[in-house]
Amino acid sequence: MIMKKLYGVTTAMVTPFDKNDRVDIIAIKRHVDFLVDKGVNCLYPTGTTGEMHLMTVEERKLVAETVIAQNYKRLTVFLHVGTMTQKDTIKLAKHAHEAGADGIGVVTPAYFKVNDREMEEYFVSVAASVPDDFPVYLYNIPQLSCNDLKPGVVERIAKRAPNVVGIKYSYPDLNRTGQYIKVNNGKFSVLQGTDTLMFDSLMIGCDGIISGSSSVIPEFYTGIYKAFVSGDYDEAVRLQKVAAAGAEIIKCSTNMSYFKEGLKIRGIDMGHMRKPLLDITAKELAALTEEFKRFLDQK
């Protein structure tokens, strides 16, 4: 049974909210087309970059359906479906399959500490809620979820749930990343979630990256991947340095409001943050605009 997997540059998409705090469908459509035009390989909405835990189940379904429809099978689409409850996660997992997604990603349980047995049972249950040929990626981001998904637990999950085909690991630990790559006799798909480690991760065997920064500056990440695939490692390293500088300007992994403002500067109004998260201040915006435009002007 061959299942579709993520690869190359998978973009963790921003979720736009309008001035009335509603999901902005028009902005989502424009963002999808922007990412397709810039050459990313896969789309990954409603994850951390998409303010997942600040949305209702119905809002997340709306975003999912909009992305799938606007993409129109041009790129691979995996939906992040993890929520604060197993019941809602399964609800979104089933919806993803029904809506025509290519697969799903599922973050670990968050806030409450879970042991290894609870972690294993959670992912096996979610994977069992969708068809056996519908691919599932685990998602480990321990610095935010407060729960770590150990390689041994991943191995047990993969043996019990054949549709669990890979993992997104969003912590800058290449040793652990290498341990995930060995799961299932080296047949496990591993995607890096730390944008600044894309080239390093490709070199040790990762299939690609799931990048929030590529929501805003996708062409730099697609450039890294193309250079890597062609064997031009010097160019890949150069572009990794450029992408890292861009990621720093838009405050990668610290404040998604900079992502939204960066996209506005690029001509796509992605609206506002959802409270309790706030938009950046006028002073911060002025500094960002100057620095980011200078970054985009480089050749």
C-alpha positions as CSV (number, residue, x, y, z in Angstrom):
1,M,0.0,0.0,0.0
2,I,1.7,3.2,-1.2
3,M,0.5,6.4,0.5
4,K,1.2,10.0,-0.4
5,K,3.8,11.7,1.7
6,L,5.0,15.2,2.3
7,Y,8.3,16.4,0.7
8,G,10.3,19.4,-0.3
9,V,8.8,22.7,0.9
10,T,5.5,22.1,2.8
11,T,4.1,25.5,3.8
12,A,2.4,25.8,7.2
13,M,-0.2,28.4,6.3
14,V,-1.3,31.5,8.1
15,T,-5.0,31.8,8.9
16,P,-6.4,35.3,8.0
17,F,-9.1,37.0,10.2
18,D,-10.9,40.1,9.1
19,K,-11.7,43.2,11.2
20,N,-14.8,41.4,12.5
21,D,-12.7,38.4,13.6
22,R,-14.1,36.1,11.0
23,V,-12.1,33.7,8.8
24,D,-11.3,35.7,5.6
25,I,-12.0,33.3,2.7
26,I,-10.9,35.7,0.0
27,A,-7.5,36.1,1.7
28,I,-7.0,32.3,2.0
29,K,-7.7,31.9,-1.7
30,R,-5.1,34.6,-2.6
31,H,-2.6,33.0,-0.3
32,V,-3.1,29.5,-1.9
33,D,-2.5,31.0,-5.4
34,F,0.6,32.9,-4.1
35,L,2.1,29.7,-2.7
36,V,1.4,27.7,-5.8
37,D,2.9,30.4,-8.0
38,K,6.1,30.5,-5.8
39,G,6.6,26.8,-6.3
40,V,6.0,25.2,-2.9
41,N,5.4,21.5,-2.9
42,C,2.7,21.0,-0.3
43,L,0.2,23.0,1.7
44,Y,-0.4,22.5,5.4
45,P,-3.1,24.8,6.9
46,T,-4.6,25.0,10.4
47,G,-1.4,24.2,12.3
48,T,0.6,26.3,14.8
49,T,1.3,29.0,12.2
50,G,-2.5,29.0,11.5
51,E,-3.4,29.7,15.2
52,M,-5.1,26.3,15.4
53,H,-6.1,26.3,19.1
54,L,-7.8,29.7,18.7
55,M,-10.3,28.4,16.2
56,T,-13.5,26.4,16.5
57,V,-13.9,23.1,14.8
58,E,-16.3,24.6,12.3
59,E,-13.9,27.4,11.5
60,R,-11.1,24.9,10.9
61,K,-13.4,22.9,8.6
62,L,-14.1,26.1,6.6
63,V,-10.4,26.8,6.2
64,A,-9.7,23.2,5.1
65,E,-12.5,23.2,2.5
66,T,-11.4,26.6,1.2
67,V,-7.8,25.5,0.8
68,I,-8.7,22.2,-0.9
69,A,-11.1,23.9,-3.3
70,Q,-8.8,26.7,-4.2
71,N,-5.8,24.4,-4.7
72,Y,-7.8,22.3,-7.1
73,K,-5.4,19.4,-6.9
74,R,-2.4,21.5,-8.0
75,L,-0.4,20.6,-4.8
76,T,-0.5,18.0,-2.1
77,V,-2.7,19.2,0.8
78,F,-2.3,17.8,4.3
79,L,-4.5,19.3,7.0
80,H,-3.4,19.7,10.6
81,V,-6.2,18.3,12.7
82,G,-4.8,18.2,16.3
83,T,-6.9,19.9,18.9
84,M,-7.1,20.1,22.7
85,T,-9.5,17.1,22.8
86,Q,-9.3,13.6,21.2
87,K,-12.9,13.8,20.3
88,D,-12.5,17.0,18.2
89,T,-9.2,15.8,16.7
90,I,-11.0,12.7,15.4
91,K,-13.9,14.8,14.1
92,L,-11.4,16.9,12.1
93,A,-9.5,13.9,10.9
94,K,-12.7,12.3,9.5
95,H,-13.6,15.6,7.9
96,A,-10.2,15.9,6.3
97,H,-10.7,12.6,4.5
98,E,-14.3,13.4,3.5
99,A,-13.2,16.9,2.2
100,G,-10.6,15.4,-0.1
101,A,-7.3,16.2,1.7
102,D,-4.3,14.0,0.8
103,G,-3.6,13.3,4.5
104,I,-3.4,14.8,8.0
105,G,-0.9,16.0,10.6
106,V,-1.7,15.5,14.3
107,V,0.1,17.4,17.1
108,T,0.7,15.7,20.5
109,P,-1.7,16.3,23.4
110,A,-0.9,19.6,25.0
111,Y,-0.9,21.3,28.4
112,F,-1.7,18.2,30.4
113,K,1.3,16.0,30.8
114,V,0.8,12.6,29.2
115,N,2.9,9.4,29.7
116,D,4.2,7.3,26.8
117,R,1.3,4.8,27.0
118,E,-1.2,7.7,26.8
119,M,0.7,9.2,23.9
120,E,0.7,5.9,22.0
121,E,-3.0,5.2,22.5
122,Y,-3.9,8.7,21.4
123,F,-2.2,8.5,18.1
124,V,-3.3,5.0,17.4
125,S,-6.9,5.9,18.1
126,V,-6.7,9.0,15.8
127,A,-5.1,7.0,13.0
128,A,-7.7,4.3,13.3
129,S,-10.5,6.8,12.9
130,V,-9.6,7.3,9.2
131,P,-9.1,4.7,6.4
132,D,-6.0,2.5,6.5
133,D,-4.8,4.1,3.2
134,F,-5.2,7.7,4.5
135,P,-1.7,9.0,5.6
136,V,-1.1,10.5,9.0
137,Y,1.9,12.5,10.2
138,L,2.7,12.9,13.8
139,Y,3.7,16.3,15.0
140,N,6.1,16.9,17.9
141,I,6.7,20.5,19.2
142,P,7.6,19.9,22.8
143,Q,8.5,23.5,23.6
144,L,4.8,24.5,23.0
145,S,2.9,21.3,23.8
146,C,4.9,20.5,27.0
147,N,4.8,16.8,25.8
148,D,7.6,15.1,24.0
149,L,7.1,12.2,21.5
150,K,10.0,9.8,22.0
151,P,11.5,7.8,19.1
152,G,10.6,4.5,20.8
153,V,7.0,5.5,21.1
154,V,6.9,6.6,17.5
155,E,8.2,3.1,16.5
156,R,5.4,1.5,18.4
157,I,2.8,3.8,16.9
158,A,4.0,3.1,13.4
159,K,3.8,-0.7,14.0
160,R,0.3,-0.5,15.3
161,A,-1.0,2.1,12.8
162,P,0.3,1.4,9.3
163,N,-1.1,4.7,8.0
164,V,1.2,6.7,10.3
165,V,3.9,7.4,7.7
166,G,5.9,10.2,9.2
167,I,6.6,13.0,11.6
168,K,7.1,16.7,11.7
169,Y,9.7,17.6,14.4
170,S,9.7,21.2,15.3
171,Y,12.6,21.3,17.8
172,P,16.2,22.2,16.8
173,D,17.8,18.8,17.7
174,L,19.4,17.0,14.8
175,N,20.4,14.0,16.9
176,R,16.7,13.3,17.7
177,T,15.8,14.0,14.1
178,G,18.3,11.3,13.0
179,Q,16.6,8.9,15.5
180,Y,13.2,9.5,13.9
181,I,14.7,8.8,10.4
182,K,15.6,5.3,11.6
183,V,12.0,4.4,12.6
184,N,10.4,1.6,10.6
185,N,13.8,0.4,9.3
186,G,14.5,3.8,7.7
187,K,11.2,3.9,5.8
188,F,9.7,6.6,8.0
189,S,9.2,10.1,6.5
190,V,10.7,12.9,8.6
191,L,10.0,16.6,8.0
192,Q,12.0,19.3,9.7
193,G,9.9,22.0,11.5
194,T,12.8,24.3,12.3
195,D,13.2,26.6,9.3
196,T,16.8,27.4,9.9
197,L,17.8,23.7,9.7
198,M,16.3,22.9,6.3
199,F,19.6,22.2,4.5
200,D,21.2,20.3,7.4
201,S,18.1,18.2,7.8
202,L,18.0,17.3,4.1
203,M,21.6,16.2,4.3
204,I,20.9,13.7,7.1
205,G,17.9,12.2,5.3
206,C,14.8,14.3,5.9
207,D,12.3,14.5,3.1
208,G,11.9,18.2,3.5
209,I,10.5,20.9,5.8
210,I,7.2,22.1,7.1
211,S,7.9,25.8,7.3
212,G,5.9,28.7,8.7
213,S,8.3,31.3,7.2
214,S,7.6,29.9,3.7
215,S,4.1,31.3,4.1
216,V,5.8,34.7,3.6
217,I,9.0,34.1,1.7
218,P,8.4,30.7,0.0
219,E,10.8,31.3,-2.9
220,F,13.9,31.2,-0.7
221,Y,12.9,27.8,0.7
222,T,12.0,26.3,-2.7
223,G,15.3,27.6,-3.9
224,I,17.1,25.6,-1.2
225,Y,15.2,22.5,-2.1
226,K,15.9,22.8,-5.8
227,A,19.6,23.4,-5.3
228,F,19.8,20.4,-2.9
229,V,18.0,18.1,-5.4
230,S,20.3,19.2,-8.2
231,G,23.4,18.6,-6.1
232,D,24.4,22.3,-5.9
233,Y,25.1,22.3,-2.2
234,D,27.0,25.6,-2.2
235,E,23.9,27.3,-3.6
236,A,21.7,25.5,-1.1
237,V,23.9,26.7,1.8
238,R,23.9,30.3,0.4
239,L,20.1,30.3,0.2
240,Q,19.7,28.7,3.6
241,K,21.6,31.7,5.1
242,V,19.4,34.1,3.2
243,A,16.2,32.3,4.3
244,A,17.5,32.3,7.9
245,A,18.0,36.1,7.7
246,G,14.5,36.5,6.3
247,A,13.0,34.3,9.0
248,E,14.7,36.4,11.7
249,I,13.2,39.6,10.2
250,I,9.7,38.2,10.4
251,K,10.2,36.7,13.9
252,C,9.8,33.1,12.9
253,S,8.4,30.9,15.7
254,T,7.8,33.8,18.0
255,N,5.0,36.0,16.6
256,M,2.7,35.1,13.7
257,S,1.6,38.8,13.5
258,Y,4.9,39.5,11.7
259,F,4.0,36.8,9.2
260,K,0.7,38.5,8.5
261,E,2.3,42.0,8.2
262,G,5.0,40.5,6.0
263,L,2.4,39.2,3.6
264,K,0.6,42.6,3.6
265,I,3.9,44.1,2.5
266,R,4.0,41.5,-0.3
267,G,0.4,42.5,-1.4
268,I,-1.7,39.9,0.4
269,D,-3.8,41.3,3.3
270,M,-4.0,38.5,5.8
271,G,-5.9,40.6,8.3
272,H,-5.4,40.4,12.1
273,M,-4.4,38.1,14.9
274,R,-7.0,36.4,17.0
275,K,-7.1,37.4,20.6
276,P,-5.5,37.0,23.0
277,L,-2.7,37.4,20.4
278,L,-2.3,41.0,19.2
279,D,-1.2,42.7,16.0
280,I,2.2,44.3,16.2
281,T,2.5,48.0,17.2
282,A,2.8,50.9,14.7
283,K,6.4,51.3,15.7
284,E,7.2,47.6,15.2
285,L,5.4,47.7,11.8
286,A,7.5,50.7,10.6
287,A,10.7,48.9,11.5
288,L,9.6,45.7,9.9
289,T,8.5,47.4,6.7
290,E,11.8,49.1,6.2
291,E,13.9,46.0,7.0
292,F,11.7,43.5,5.1
293,K,11.5,45.6,2.0
294,R,15.2,45.8,2.0
295,F,15.4,42.1,2.3
296,L,13.0,41.4,-0.6
297,D,15.0,43.8,-2.8
298,Q,18.2,41.7,-2.7
299,K,19.0,39.6,-5.7
